[in-house]
Amino acid sequence: MAAAGGGANPINVINETPMGARQWLVVVLMVLLNALDGFDVLSSAFAAPGISAEWGIDRAALGIVLSAELVGMGFGSVLLGGVADKFGRKYTMVACLVLMAIGMYLAGTAQAVTPMVAFRFLTGIGIGGMLAATNAVTAESTSNAGRRTAIAAYVAGYPLGAVIGGFAASTWLLEAYGWRGVFDFGAIVTAALLPVVILLVPETAAYRASKQDLAGVNKTLKAFGKPEIGELPPPVADAAKPKITDILANPQLRPVTLLLAFGYMFLSITFYYILKFAVQIVADYPPGYSPPDAASVLTWANVGGMFGSFLFGFVMARFGIRWPTVIALAIGAGAVAAFGLGRETLDGWQWATIMTGFFTNAAISGYYAAYSRGFPAYARATGTGFVLGVGRLGAAGSPIIAGALFTWLGNDELLTVSIIMAMGSVISLILFLMLPEREGDEVVGAAAKN
């Protein structure tokens, strides 16, 4: 294919040309990787009733087990998000898959709380890095016209993985292999995706351009069926250095970084309360349900989440990011509070979690769209990783906070605990309203001209 004019910007080539089959294939693979993350994160929730029964631990101790991979995700998002900007998105994804496979396998061998916490922490490091890298790949491999839909599909992958894993856990794994089989299944699927990523996902043109790698840029453009370019635009002075200090020190990027980070952190407190404790709550709620039946509730929560994430992409394409996300945050808070009213039937619990999953995952989609918009390409994985890392403080704290509240107030105070946990979404709504609406690349470009 003929080369484009000298000095053409490869980011513009990707942004302004129609998406080809290879680009959509990459999006599908990013959806699958996010689905894997969704299953790996929630595997401990599916296994929770079996773990608490076998080891005889209460909700407070269980909260520590359930938060372990979320703490690891915080570290992984910050540390490996930066690695993705320095050494490439593809190599980071491969390294994260290795860590996740090892961590999942070891979790299935754990015999006590302490080693389980360590193994889940290791898994979480891989998941955190994977989320930062795959979000960047999705944004950088898609056109302007297709990006919001692609990101919505990508975010929908997280609950999709939980849905598939939930059905597998509730209808097969838990009954046939016990709670350890859930982790073994995750390890096998994670390892199977390694060669797929290595063979089919090219490094992004945006990353290669940030390293002034013309041959690499043209290799990616050729893989996507785009015209090659003759030379790269000159680098912007000293701006293109993917450092956390840059996204925090840069006066244009700092407000975006902090509002996204803390907004996502408070949303995560609400989001992970349902994802991590719903199974245990339903298992304990009178008359009491078996682990497979209780696990089905979380499966349906993620069915709602999958549809909420995907449909929200079309809503954002029509109405933008800001107000749809605010509305989803408000309704999600109400749905989580209403979860605390309790239900008399398993069907009732399932519908309650479908509603919470639909609107909280829609809000997550809004945040992910804001990540890809808010950070410039050279620091997108670093910025996304930092935001996700801070957000994981809320995610990690959520089951610990909920477990402590149940211990202090009593297991029968479900409504009070649910209302308190729903307040995270309300605070997130306020912070999202304060978020500046502007493109990260445009901000950096304007600052460089000045």
KEMI-937974 format. One record per residue (C-alpha): x, y, z. Coordinates in pm, 1 decimal. Last residue first. Layout:
N
<atom px="X" py="Y" pz="Z"/>
...
***
This chain:
450
<atom px="190.2" py="2841.2" pz="2417.5"/>
<atom px="204.4" py="2593.6" pz="2131.6"/>
<atom px="299.9" py="2313.7" pz="2374.5"/>
<atom px="4.2" py="2398.7" pz="2601.8"/>
<atom px="-236.5" py="2376.4" pz="2308.7"/>
<atom px="-99.6" py="2036.7" pz="2207.7"/>
<atom px="-118.4" py="1905.6" pz="2565.3"/>
<atom px="-481.2" py="2013.3" pz="2601.1"/>
<atom px="-577.0" py="1879.5" pz="2257.3"/>
<atom px="-420.0" py="1541.5" pz="2332.0"/>
<atom px="-608.4" py="1520.9" pz="2663.1"/>
<atom px="-946.9" py="1600.8" pz="2509.4"/>
<atom px="-1174.7" py="1833.6" pz="2701.3"/>
<atom px="-1477.2" py="1829.1" pz="2933.8"/>
<atom px="-1350.6" py="1939.8" pz="3276.5"/>
<atom px="-1473.0" py="1712.7" pz="3562.2"/>
<atom px="-1670.8" py="1888.9" pz="3837.5"/>
<atom px="-1988.6" py="1691.4" pz="3759.3"/>
<atom px="-1784.8" py="1372.8" pz="3796.3"/>
<atom px="-1688.0" py="1473.1" pz="4149.9"/>
<atom px="-2051.3" py="1517.6" pz="4257.3"/>
<atom px="-2155.0" py="1184.9" pz="4101.9"/>
<atom px="-1866.8" py="1004.4" pz="4274.4"/>
<atom px="-1994.3" py="1133.9" pz="4608.8"/>
<atom px="-2336.5" py="985.2" pz="4533.1"/>
<atom px="-2183.6" py="656.3" pz="4415.6"/>
<atom px="-1992.1" py="621.9" pz="4741.8"/>
<atom px="-2312.6" py="690.9" pz="4935.2"/>
<atom px="-2446.4" py="351.9" pz="4826.9"/>
<atom px="-2225.0" py="179.8" pz="5088.8"/>
<atom px="-2399.3" py="366.4" pz="5371.0"/>
<atom px="-2743.6" py="282.3" pz="5231.3"/>
<atom px="-2646.4" py="-84.4" pz="5197.2"/>
<atom px="-2515.4" py="-106.9" pz="5554.2"/>
<atom px="-2836.7" py="41.0" pz="5694.0"/>
<atom px="-3055.1" py="-187.7" pz="5481.8"/>
<atom px="-2861.0" py="-504.0" pz="5572.9"/>
<atom px="-2877.8" py="-447.2" pz="5948.9"/>
<atom px="-2948.8" py="-818.9" pz="6017.9"/>
<atom px="-2578.5" py="-907.4" pz="5996.0"/>
<atom px="-2505.1" py="-692.0" pz="6299.1"/>
<atom px="-2412.6" py="-325.4" pz="6335.0"/>
<atom px="-2044.5" py="-358.0" pz="6427.2"/>
<atom px="-1966.7" py="-684.0" pz="6244.1"/>
<atom px="-2184.2" py="-594.3" pz="5944.9"/>
<atom px="-2014.5" py="-255.0" pz="5925.9"/>
<atom px="-1668.8" py="-416.3" pz="5947.2"/>
<atom px="-1748.6" py="-654.1" pz="5660.8"/>
<atom px="-1884.9" py="-366.2" pz="5451.8"/>
<atom px="-1574.3" py="-155.7" pz="5514.2"/>
<atom px="-1341.8" py="-448.5" pz="5437.2"/>
<atom px="-1545.4" py="-544.0" pz="5129.7"/>
<atom px="-1526.3" py="-184.1" pz="5000.2"/>
<atom px="-1169.4" py="-99.1" pz="5100.7"/>
<atom px="-1011.4" py="-291.9" pz="4817.3"/>
<atom px="-1245.6" py="-135.8" pz="4561.3"/>
<atom px="-1208.5" py="209.7" pz="4710.8"/>
<atom px="-830.8" py="183.6" pz="4714.3"/>
<atom px="-867.8" py="27.2" pz="4370.6"/>
<atom px="-978.2" py="365.0" pz="4240.3"/>
<atom px="-638.8" py="507.8" pz="4328.3"/>
<atom px="-479.1" py="240.4" pz="4111.9"/>
<atom px="-739.5" py="280.0" pz="3838.2"/>
<atom px="-661.4" py="650.2" pz="3816.4"/>
<atom px="-286.8" py="585.6" pz="3817.7"/>
<atom px="-316.4" py="313.9" pz="3554.2"/>
<atom px="-534.4" py="532.4" pz="3333.5"/>
<atom px="-282.7" py="814.7" pz="3356.8"/>
<atom px="14.7" py="587.9" pz="3290.7"/>
<atom px="-171.3" py="402.3" pz="3014.0"/>
<atom px="-270.3" py="731.0" pz="2850.0"/>
<atom px="63.1" py="906.9" pz="2900.6"/>
<atom px="185.2" py="939.8" pz="2541.0"/>
<atom px="-170.9" py="930.6" pz="2405.8"/>
<atom px="-294.2" py="1235.7" pz="2597.5"/>
<atom px="-529.5" py="1175.6" pz="2894.8"/>
<atom px="-890.4" py="1294.3" pz="2941.2"/>
<atom px="-1068.7" py="1129.7" pz="2650.5"/>
<atom px="-954.5" py="771.6" pz="2706.5"/>
<atom px="-1012.2" py="808.0" pz="3079.9"/>
<atom px="-1354.2" py="975.2" pz="3032.4"/>
<atom px="-1474.7" py="679.7" pz="2828.0"/>
<atom px="-1365.8" py="455.4" pz="3114.9"/>
<atom px="-1558.7" py="670.7" pz="3361.4"/>
<atom px="-1876.9" py="659.4" pz="3156.6"/>
<atom px="-1849.2" py="283.4" pz="3119.0"/>
<atom px="-1817.2" py="253.2" pz="3499.9"/>
<atom px="-2143.7" py="448.2" pz="3528.7"/>
<atom px="-2314.2" py="195.2" pz="3302.4"/>
<atom px="-2167.1" py="-77.9" pz="3522.6"/>
<atom px="-2331.6" py="77.6" pz="3829.1"/>
<atom px="-2662.1" py="111.6" pz="3641.8"/>
<atom px="-2705.3" py="-240.7" pz="3507.7"/>
<atom px="-2539.9" py="-424.1" pz="3797.6"/>
<atom px="-2761.8" py="-264.8" pz="4060.7"/>
<atom px="-3071.6" py="-344.6" pz="3858.8"/>
<atom px="-2968.8" py="-704.2" pz="3788.4"/>
<atom px="-2881.3" py="-738.1" pz="4158.6"/>
<atom px="-3237.1" py="-663.5" pz="4266.0"/>
<atom px="-3378.6" py="-889.0" pz="3994.6"/>
<atom px="-3167.8" py="-1180.7" pz="4117.8"/>
<atom px="-3262.2" py="-1122.1" pz="4479.6"/>
<atom px="-3630.6" py="-1129.0" pz="4390.5"/>
<atom px="-3587.2" py="-1446.6" pz="4188.8"/>
<atom px="-3422.7" py="-1609.4" pz="4491.5"/>
<atom px="-3730.4" py="-1526.0" pz="4695.0"/>
<atom px="-3814.8" py="-1320.6" pz="5005.8"/>
<atom px="-3594.4" py="-1021.6" pz="4922.1"/>
<atom px="-3391.4" py="-778.7" pz="5132.0"/>
<atom px="-3448.6" py="-404.6" pz="5171.8"/>
<atom px="-3072.8" py="-356.7" pz="5145.1"/>
<atom px="-3082.3" py="-395.6" pz="4767.6"/>
<atom px="-3280.9" py="-70.1" pz="4768.0"/>
<atom px="-2966.5" py="117.8" pz="4875.8"/>
<atom px="-2776.4" py="-39.7" pz="4585.1"/>
<atom px="-3053.9" py="55.7" pz="4340.8"/>
<atom px="-3066.1" py="414.5" pz="4465.6"/>
<atom px="-2692.2" py="458.8" pz="4424.0"/>
<atom px="-2713.5" py="311.6" pz="4073.7"/>
<atom px="-2991.4" py="555.6" pz="3983.5"/>
<atom px="-2770.8" py="852.3" pz="4076.8"/>
<atom px="-2451.9" py="719.0" pz="3915.6"/>
<atom px="-2638.9" py="631.3" pz="3594.5"/>
<atom px="-2782.5" py="985.8" pz="3579.2"/>
<atom px="-2435.8" py="1138.7" pz="3620.6"/>
<atom px="-2293.7" py="909.6" pz="3353.1"/>
<atom px="-2569.8" py="1004.9" pz="3106.2"/>
<atom px="-2501.2" py="1370.1" pz="3188.1"/>
<atom px="-2126.0" py="1377.9" pz="3116.6"/>
<atom px="-2038.8" py="1130.8" pz="2842.5"/>
<atom px="-2212.3" py="1252.0" pz="2528.6"/>
<atom px="-2581.4" py="1234.0" pz="2432.7"/>
<atom px="-2595.1" py="1015.2" pz="2122.3"/>
<atom px="-2264.8" py="826.1" pz="2134.8"/>
<atom px="-2296.0" py="818.9" pz="2514.4"/>
<atom px="-2635.6" py="646.3" pz="2491.6"/>
<atom px="-2500.4" py="398.4" pz="2238.0"/>
<atom px="-2215.0" py="309.2" pz="2472.8"/>
<atom px="-2460.7" py="285.8" pz="2762.7"/>
<atom px="-2622.9" py="-9.7" pz="2588.5"/>
<atom px="-2301.3" py="-210.3" pz="2623.6"/>
<atom px="-2225.7" py="-125.6" pz="2985.2"/>
<atom px="-2581.6" py="-169.9" pz="3109.6"/>
<atom px="-2627.3" py="-493.5" pz="2916.4"/>
<atom px="-2314.3" py="-645.0" pz="3071.0"/>
<atom px="-2393.7" py="-507.6" pz="3414.5"/>
<atom px="-2742.6" py="-657.0" pz="3415.9"/>
<atom px="-2595.2" py="-994.0" pz="3324.0"/>
<atom px="-2332.9" py="-918.3" pz="3589.3"/>
<atom px="-2590.7" py="-892.2" pz="3862.5"/>
<atom px="-2745.1" py="-1208.6" pz="3720.5"/>
<atom px="-2423.5" py="-1400.4" pz="3781.0"/>
<atom px="-2397.2" py="-1251.4" pz="4127.7"/>
<atom px="-2739.3" py="-1393.8" pz="4212.4"/>
<atom px="-2644.0" py="-1730.7" pz="4061.3"/>
<atom px="-2364.8" py="-1759.7" pz="4319.0"/>
<atom px="-2628.3" py="-1780.8" pz="4594.4"/>
<atom px="-2793.8" py="-2073.6" pz="4418.3"/>
<atom px="-2459.0" py="-2252.2" pz="4371.9"/>
<atom px="-2358.9" py="-2183.4" pz="4737.0"/>
<atom px="-2691.7" py="-2318.6" pz="4872.4"/>
<atom px="-2950.6" py="-2068.7" pz="4994.0"/>
<atom px="-3059.3" py="-1960.5" pz="5340.3"/>
<atom px="-3419.2" py="-1923.7" pz="5467.1"/>
<atom px="-3327.8" py="-1658.4" pz="5565.1"/>
<atom px="-3030.6" py="-1457.1" pz="5433.3"/>
<atom px="-2690.3" py="-1622.4" pz="5483.7"/>
<atom px="-2633.0" py="-1744.1" pz="5126.0"/>
<atom px="-2787.6" py="-1422.4" pz="4993.3"/>
<atom px="-2545.7" py="-1206.5" pz="5192.3"/>
<atom px="-2246.6" py="-1426.5" pz="5100.3"/>
<atom px="-2321.1" py="-1405.4" pz="4728.0"/>
<atom px="-2394.0" py="-1031.3" pz="4738.0"/>
<atom px="-2074.3" py="-948.5" pz="4927.6"/>
<atom px="-1803.8" py="-900.4" pz="4662.8"/>
<atom px="-1990.2" py="-773.4" pz="4359.7"/>
<atom px="-2249.3" py="-580.1" pz="4559.0"/>
<atom px="-1998.2" py="-395.5" pz="4777.7"/>
<atom px="-1764.2" py="-376.7" pz="4478.9"/>
<atom px="-1969.5" py="-113.2" pz="4296.9"/>
<atom px="-2041.2" py="109.4" pz="4597.3"/>
<atom px="-1679.3" py="146.1" pz="4709.3"/>
<atom px="-1573.4" py="147.1" pz="4344.1"/>
<atom px="-1780.5" py="460.6" pz="4279.1"/>
<atom px="-1585.5" py="633.5" pz="4556.1"/>
<atom px="-1250.9" py="540.0" pz="4399.3"/>
<atom px="-1369.6" py="626.5" pz="4049.2"/>
<atom px="-1447.9" py="980.5" pz="4157.6"/>
<atom px="-1118.0" py="995.0" pz="4345.1"/>
<atom px="-910.3" py="905.4" pz="4040.8"/>
<atom px="-1120.5" py="1085.3" pz="3779.6"/>
<atom px="-1122.5" py="1407.3" pz="3981.1"/>
<atom px="-751.1" py="1381.1" pz="4055.7"/>
<atom px="-635.9" py="1310.5" pz="3700.7"/>
<atom px="-865.9" py="1561.8" pz="3530.8"/>
<atom px="-764.7" py="1837.5" pz="3773.0"/>
<atom px="-393.1" py="1751.6" pz="3724.9"/>
<atom px="-392.2" py="1736.2" pz="3343.7"/>
<atom px="-395.8" py="2106.3" pz="3253.7"/>
<atom px="-181.4" py="2212.2" pz="3550.0"/>
<atom px="81.5" py="1948.1" pz="3462.5"/>
<atom px="224.6" py="1838.1" pz="3798.3"/>
<atom px="-2.6" py="1537.1" pz="3852.5"/>
<atom px="0.3" py="1396.4" pz="3498.9"/>
<atom px="371.0" py="1476.8" pz="3473.5"/>
<atom px="470.0" py="1335.8" pz="3813.8"/>
<atom px="302.2" py="1008.8" pz="3714.9"/>
<atom px="549.7" py="989.4" pz="3430.9"/>
<atom px="501.0" py="904.9" pz="3064.2"/>
<atom px="749.0" py="1144.7" pz="2904.9"/>
<atom px="618.5" py="1318.0" pz="2596.4"/>
<atom px="645.2" py="1676.4" pz="2711.1"/>
<atom px="1017.5" py="1733.1" pz="2666.4"/>
<atom px="992.6" py="1909.0" pz="2330.1"/>
<atom px="701.0" py="1766.8" pz="2131.1"/>
<atom px="839.8" py="1498.5" pz="1901.5"/>
<atom px="875.9" py="1579.6" pz="1530.0"/>
<atom px="597.5" py="1433.0" pz="1315.4"/>
<atom px="686.2" py="1085.5" pz="1189.5"/>
<atom px="812.2" py="1004.9" pz="842.7"/>
<atom px="699.9" py="842.4" pz="518.6"/>
<atom px="370.3" py="702.4" pz="639.8"/>
<atom px="214.2" py="365.1" pz="561.1"/>
<atom px="-143.2" py="350.8" pz="435.9"/>
<atom px="-382.8" py="156.0" pz="662.1"/>
<atom px="-478.1" py="-212.9" pz="641.1"/>
<atom px="-465.9" py="-261.0" pz="1018.7"/>
<atom px="-157.7" py="-483.9" pz="1002.3"/>
<atom px="0.1" py="-230.3" pz="764.9"/>
<atom px="-60.6" py="50.0" pz="1016.0"/>
<atom px="99.1" py="-160.2" pz="1290.3"/>
<atom px="409.6" py="-232.8" pz="1081.6"/>
<atom px="420.4" py="129.9" pz="970.1"/>
<atom px="435.0" py="244.7" pz="1332.7"/>
<atom px="705.8" py="-11.5" pz="1409.9"/>
<atom px="922.8" py="107.8" pz="1121.8"/>
<atom px="871.8" py="470.5" pz="1228.0"/>
<atom px="967.3" py="411.5" pz="1593.0"/>
<atom px="972.5" py="765.6" pz="1733.4"/>
<atom px="899.2" py="625.1" pz="2082.3"/>
<atom px="567.7" py="817.5" pz="2108.4"/>
<atom px="496.6" py="695.7" pz="1754.0"/>
<atom px="530.6" py="336.6" pz="1871.6"/>
<atom px="279.2" py="395.5" pz="2150.8"/>
<atom px="29.4" py="564.4" pz="1916.8"/>
<atom px="75.6" py="294.3" pz="1651.2"/>
<atom px="-34.1" py="28.5" pz="1899.6"/>
<atom px="160.8" py="-296.5" pz="1941.2"/>
<atom px="-5.2" py="-564.2" pz="1731.4"/>
<atom px="-249.1" py="-814.8" pz="1887.2"/>
<atom px="-290.1" py="-1145.6" pz="1700.7"/>
<atom px="2.5" py="-1376.3" pz="1770.9"/>
<atom px="114.5" py="-1280.7" pz="2122.8"/>
<atom px="-240.5" py="-1216.0" pz="2241.4"/>
<atom px="-364.3" py="-1555.0" pz="2121.4"/>
<atom px="-54.6" py="-1731.6" pz="2257.4"/>
<atom px="-131.3" py="-1606.5" pz="2612.4"/>
<atom px="-508.8" py="-1662.1" pz="2603.6"/>
<atom px="-482.7" py="-2031.3" pz="2696.8"/>
<atom px="-289.2" py="-1949.0" pz="3015.4"/>
<atom px="-575.3" py="-1732.5" pz="3139.4"/>
<atom px="-836.0" py="-1999.3" pz="3055.4"/>
<atom px="-645.2" py="-2265.2" pz="3252.6"/>
<atom px="-582.0" py="-2042.2" pz="3555.4"/>
<atom px="-945.6" py="-1932.5" pz="3573.0"/>
<atom px="-1069.0" py="-2293.5" pz="3570.3"/>
<atom px="-828.8" py="-2382.4" pz="3850.7"/>
<atom px="-957.2" py="-2087.9" pz="4056.3"/>
<atom px="-1321.3" py="-2198.7" pz="4027.5"/>
<atom px="-1223.0" py="-2561.9" pz="4087.8"/>
<atom px="-1098.9" py="-2467.4" pz="4433.3"/>
<atom px="-1456.3" py="-2380.9" pz="4538.6"/>
<atom px="-1576.7" py="-2736.9" pz="4493.3"/>
<atom px="-1492.9" py="-2957.6" pz="4194.7"/>
<atom px="-1819.1" py="-3094.2" pz="4055.5"/>
<atom px="-2077.9" py="-2887.9" pz="4245.5"/>
<atom px="-1881.9" py="-2563.3" pz="4251.1"/>
<atom px="-1755.2" py="-2599.9" pz="3893.9"/>
<atom px="-2073.4" py="-2701.0" pz="3713.0"/>
<atom px="-2396.9" py="-2502.8" pz="3728.0"/>
<atom px="-2310.7" py="-2225.2" pz="3975.5"/>
<atom px="-1943.1" py="-2184.1" pz="3884.8"/>
<atom px="-1982.6" py="-2212.9" pz="3506.9"/>
<atom px="-2283.3" py="-1981.9" pz="3513.0"/>
<atom px="-2087.6" py="-1736.3" pz="3724.6"/>
<atom px="-1778.3" py="-1761.1" pz="3507.8"/>
<atom px="-1976.9" py="-1678.2" pz="3197.1"/>
<atom px="-2157.1" py="-1394.8" pz="3376.3"/>
<atom px="-1838.2" py="-1269.6" pz="3545.9"/>
<atom px="-1659.7" py="-1263.2" pz="3213.8"/>
<atom px="-1950.0" py="-1070.4" pz="3061.1"/>
<atom px="-1939.3" py="-832.7" pz="3359.3"/>
<atom px="-1588.2" py="-723.9" pz="3257.6"/>
<atom px="-1650.6" py="-752.3" pz="2882.5"/>
<atom px="-1914.0" py="-479.4" pz="2901.0"/>
<atom px="-1628.1" py="-233.4" pz="2956.7"/>
<atom px="-1477.8" py="-336.0" pz="2622.5"/>
<atom px="-1814.2" py="-314.7" pz="2445.6"/>
<atom px="-1856.5" py="38.2" pz="2582.3"/>
<atom px="-1499.8" py="120.0" pz="2478.4"/>
<atom px="-1565.4" py="-7.2" pz="2126.0"/>
<atom px="-1890.2" py="190.7" pz="2097.1"/>
<atom px="-1712.8" py="503.4" pz="2217.5"/>
<atom px="-1421.0" py="447.8" pz="1982.2"/>
<atom px="-1597.4" py="371.2" pz="1655.2"/>
<atom px="-1627.5" py="716.0" pz="1498.2"/>
<atom px="-1299.9" py="846.5" pz="1641.9"/>
<atom px="-1125.9" py="539.2" pz="1505.8"/>
<atom px="-1005.5" py="247.1" pz="1716.0"/>
<atom px="-669.2" py="91.1" pz="1799.0"/>
<atom px="-554.3" py="360.9" pz="2043.0"/>
<atom px="-862.5" py="357.5" pz="2268.1"/>
<atom px="-883.5" py="-22.1" pz="2286.9"/>
<atom px="-507.7" py="-56.6" pz="2337.1"/>
<atom px="-512.4" py="201.0" pz="2620.2"/>
<atom px="-797.4" py="21.4" pz="2800.0"/>
<atom px="-612.9" py="-306.9" pz="2750.9"/>
<atom px="-293.9" py="-173.7" pz="2911.5"/>
<atom px="-452.0" py="-19.4" pz="3221.9"/>
<atom px="-680.5" py="-318.2" pz="3282.0"/>
<atom px="-395.0" py="-566.3" pz="3233.7"/>
<atom px="-174.6" py="-390.4" pz="3486.4"/>
<atom px="-445.5" py="-413.8" pz="3749.1"/>
<atom px="-524.9" py="-776.2" pz="3664.6"/>
<atom px="-160.0" py="-881.7" pz="3697.3"/>
<atom px="-119.6" py="-713.7" pz="4034.5"/>
<atom px="-452.6" py="-864.0" pz="4142.7"/>
<atom px="-332.7" py="-1218.3" pz="4079.7"/>
<atom px="-36.7" py="-1157.7" pz="4310.4"/>
<atom px="-268.8" py="-1017.6" pz="4579.2"/>
<atom px="-492.9" py="-1323.2" pz="4539.5"/>
<atom px="-193.9" py="-1549.0" pz="4603.9"/>
<atom px="-86.4" py="-1353.2" pz="4914.0"/>
<atom px="-440.2" py="-1338.7" pz="5059.0"/>
<atom px="-480.6" py="-1713.6" pz="5000.8"/>
<atom px="-147.4" py="-1776.9" pz="5173.6"/>
<atom px="-271.4" py="-1591.3" pz="5483.8"/>
<atom px="-628.7" py="-1726.9" pz="5490.8"/>
<atom px="-544.5" py="-2097.3" pz="5498.4"/>
<atom px="-507.0" py="-2407.9" pz="5278.8"/>
<atom px="-435.6" py="-2246.2" pz="4941.3"/>
<atom px="-396.9" py="-2478.6" pz="4637.9"/>
<atom px="-663.0" py="-2315.0" pz="4418.4"/>
<atom px="-512.3" py="-1976.8" pz="4496.5"/>
<atom px="-181.1" py="-2104.2" pz="4351.1"/>
<atom px="-338.0" py="-2165.8" pz="4010.1"/>
<atom px="-504.5" py="-1825.1" pz="4004.0"/>
<atom px="-181.1" py="-1647.0" pz="4098.4"/>
<atom px="25.0" py="-1828.5" pz="3835.2"/>
<atom px="-226.6" py="-1758.7" pz="3557.9"/>
<atom px="-262.3" py="-1393.8" pz="3662.7"/>
<atom px="113.0" py="-1331.6" pz="3670.4"/>
<atom px="159.3" py="-1485.0" pz="3323.6"/>
<atom px="-135.2" py="-1287.9" pz="3182.6"/>
<atom px="15.8" py="-969.1" pz="3324.9"/>
<atom px="348.8" py="-1030.6" pz="3149.1"/>
<atom px="169.7" py="-1081.4" pz="2815.8"/>
<atom px="-38.7" py="-766.1" pz="2864.5"/>
<atom px="272.3" py="-563.4" pz="2946.7"/>
<atom px="451.1" py="-689.5" pz="2636.6"/>
<atom px="156.0" py="-577.2" pz="2423.3"/>
<atom px="110.6" py="-232.5" pz="2577.2"/>
<atom px="470.2" py="-129.3" pz="2526.6"/>
<atom px="791.3" py="-77.7" pz="2721.0"/>
<atom px="759.3" py="270.8" pz="2870.5"/>
<atom px="386.1" py="342.0" pz="2845.4"/>
<atom px="289.8" py="-13.0" pz="2943.7"/>
<atom px="542.5" py="-4.0" pz="3228.1"/>
<atom px="366.7" py="302.4" pz="3368.2"/>
<atom px="38.2" py="113.1" pz="3377.5"/>
<atom px="235.5" py="-171.0" pz="3533.1"/>
<atom px="319.6" py="19.8" pz="3849.5"/>
<atom px="-2.8" py="218.1" pz="3897.2"/>
<atom px="-255.2" py="-41.9" pz="3782.7"/>
<atom px="-62.2" py="-330.6" pz="3939.1"/>
<atom px="-44.7" py="-167.3" pz="4280.4"/>
<atom px="-416.2" py="-96.9" pz="4283.4"/>
<atom px="-494.8" py="-438.3" pz="4139.1"/>
<atom px="-301.5" py="-598.9" pz="4423.7"/>
<atom px="-527.3" py="-424.2" pz="4673.5"/>
<atom px="-825.6" py="-553.6" pz="4475.4"/>
<atom px="-674.7" py="-902.6" pz="4474.1"/>
<atom px="-670.4" py="-902.0" pz="4854.1"/>
<atom px="-1014.1" py="-744.9" pz="4911.4"/>
<atom px="-1212.9" py="-1069.4" pz="4914.0"/>
<atom px="-974.1" py="-1233.2" pz="5161.1"/>
<atom px="-991.6" py="-932.1" pz="5391.7"/>
<atom px="-1372.0" py="-925.7" pz="5368.0"/>
<atom px="-1378.6" py="-1294.7" pz="5461.0"/>
<atom px="-1210.4" py="-1206.8" pz="5788.6"/>
<atom px="-1483.2" py="-950.3" pz="5866.4"/>
<atom px="-1755.9" py="-1182.4" pz="5738.1"/>
<atom px="-1660.1" py="-1467.5" pz="5974.2"/>
<atom px="-1414.1" py="-1754.2" pz="5911.4"/>
<atom px="-1474.1" py="-2127.9" pz="5958.0"/>
<atom px="-1209.4" py="-2248.4" pz="5710.2"/>
<atom px="-1426.7" py="-2486.2" pz="5508.3"/>
<atom px="-1750.8" py="-2288.4" pz="5548.6"/>
<atom px="-1593.1" py="-1947.4" pz="5482.5"/>
<atom px="-1408.4" py="-2079.5" pz="5176.6"/>
<atom px="-1713.8" py="-2257.3" pz="5033.4"/>
<atom px="-1934.3" py="-1949.2" pz="5081.9"/>
<atom px="-1665.5" py="-1723.5" pz="4926.0"/>
<atom px="-1584.8" py="-1926.2" pz="4611.5"/>
<atom px="-1807.1" py="-1720.5" pz="4382.8"/>
<atom px="-1674.8" py="-1404.2" pz="4551.7"/>
<atom px="-1314.6" py="-1526.5" pz="4513.6"/>
<atom px="-1373.0" py="-1583.1" pz="4142.4"/>
<atom px="-1502.3" py="-1227.9" pz="4111.5"/>
<atom px="-1169.8" py="-1068.1" pz="4022.6"/>
<atom px="-1063.4" py="-1353.8" pz="3793.3"/>
<atom px="-1398.5" py="-1354.9" pz="3612.7"/>
<atom px="-1396.0" py="-983.5" pz="3543.7"/>
<atom px="-1029.2" py="-988.2" pz="3442.3"/>
<atom px="-1104.1" py="-1265.8" pz="3194.1"/>
<atom px="-1390.7" py="-1059.5" pz="3056.8"/>
<atom px="-1147.6" py="-769.2" pz="3020.2"/>
<atom px="-920.9" py="-998.1" pz="2820.2"/>
<atom px="-1218.4" py="-1108.6" pz="2609.0"/>
<atom px="-1322.5" py="-748.6" pz="2542.0"/>
<atom px="-961.7" py="-667.0" pz="2449.1"/>
<atom px="-971.2" py="-963.2" pz="2208.6"/>
<atom px="-1291.4" py="-832.7" pz="2049.0"/>
<atom px="-1135.5" py="-486.5" pz="2012.2"/>
<atom px="-828.8" py="-640.6" pz="1846.6"/>
<atom px="-1056.6" py="-826.0" pz="1604.9"/>
<atom px="-1235.8" py="-498.4" pz="1532.1"/>
<atom px="-901.9" py="-347.5" pz="1433.9"/>
<atom px="-816.1" py="-647.3" pz="1218.9"/>
<atom px="-1151.7" py="-624.8" pz="1036.2"/>
<atom px="-1103.1" py="-262.1" pz="937.7"/>
<atom px="-1203.8" py="62.0" pz="1106.3"/>
<atom px="-1280.5" py="358.3" pz="883.8"/>
<atom px="-1011.3" py="627.9" pz="868.5"/>
<atom px="-991.2" py="942.1" pz="1084.0"/>
<atom px="-861.8" py="823.7" pz="1419.7"/>
<atom px="-615.0" py="562.4" pz="1298.2"/>
<atom px="-455.5" py="795.2" pz="1042.4"/>
<atom px="-477.2" py="1080.5" pz="1293.0"/>
<atom px="-274.8" py="879.0" pz="1544.6"/>
<atom px="-27.7" py="795.0" pz="1268.6"/>
<atom px="47.1" py="1168.3" pz="1220.8"/>
<atom px="167.1" py="1230.8" pz="867.2"/>
<atom px="517.4" py="1379.2" pz="850.5"/>
<atom px="571.2" py="1265.6" pz="495.6"/>
<atom px="254.3" py="1201.7" pz="294.5"/>
<atom px="96.4" py="862.2" pz="303.6"/>
<atom px="280.2" py="556.9" pz="179.9"/>
<atom px="131.9" py="343.7" pz="-89.7"/>
<atom px="0.0" py="0.0" pz="0.0"/>
***
